[in-house]
Amino acid sequence: MAFSNLCLLHVVTVLTLTTLQLAYATPVQFKDCGSSLATIKSVDVTPCPSLPCPFQRKTNVSVVMEFTANADISASGTKVYGLILGQLVPFPLPDENACHCMPCPIKKGTIVTYKNSIYVKEEYPKLQLVVEWKLVSGSDVVTCFTLPAKITD
Ligand SMILES: *[C@@H]1O[C@H](CO)[C@@H](O)[C@H](O)[C@H]1NC(C)=O
């Protein structure tokens, strides 16, 4: 299949990790930052035993979000930013197609599970930041949440 995408691989990794890290797999407190086409029900970050979520360098951090669609959504992209000293710094993802992380198209009223992960690169500076995670569809915001994180060794 042409569908050898990262997100699905991540799901397998996450499932493996989940068995090891069940104790940490609790929903995190997030802030909504303008979800419009959908309503976020929960956000899980693994590992994130407490806030700010420790983003350990050279590891994958998994993000699972459940939301209810308030509109039909045919296509969507993932945009991740770090809010560092008041500046929104783009956090490039290898695959920004959010439809590789959830089933598309989405019908209004559907509850959707979105699963993705990010690799925390060794060269990222060790600092505390606010992560802004946004799903967009054209110029519309599907979902947007922020949570505090801290890049660690
Ligand atoms: C992170 O995920 C990628 C893609 O699935 C994988 O190739 C890599 O080995 C993972 N790295 C770690 C440290 O788990």
The ligand as a MOL file (V3000), in Angstrom:
LIG
                    3D

  0  0  0     0  0            999 V3000
M  V30 BEGIN CTAB
M  V30 COUNTS 14 14 0 0 0
M  V30 BEGIN ATOM
M  V30 1 C 10.5180 7.4470 16.7820 0
M  V30 2 O 9.5900 7.1160 15.7550 0
M  V30 3 C 10.1890 6.8740 14.4960 0
M  V30 4 C 9.0920 6.6760 13.4770 0
M  V30 5 O 8.2030 5.6810 13.8930 0
M  V30 6 C 11.0950 5.6660 14.6130 0
M  V30 7 O 11.7150 5.4120 13.3700 0
M  V30 8 C 12.1470 5.9330 15.6640 0
M  V30 9 O 12.9210 4.7770 15.8600 0
M  V30 10 C 11.5020 6.3250 16.9890 0
M  V30 11 N 12.5610 6.7350 17.8910 0
M  V30 12 C 12.5980 6.3680 19.1860 0
M  V30 13 C 13.7600 6.8550 19.9680 0
M  V30 14 O 11.7180 5.7000 19.6940 0
M  V30 END ATOM
M  V30 BEGIN BOND
M  V30 1 1 1 2
M  V30 2 1 1 10
M  V30 3 1 2 3
M  V30 4 1 3 4
M  V30 5 1 3 6
M  V30 6 1 4 5
M  V30 7 1 6 7
M  V30 8 1 6 8
M  V30 9 1 8 9
M  V30 10 1 8 10
M  V30 11 1 10 11
M  V30 12 1 11 12
M  V30 13 1 12 13
M  V30 14 2 12 14
M  V30 END BOND
M  V30 END CTAB
M  END
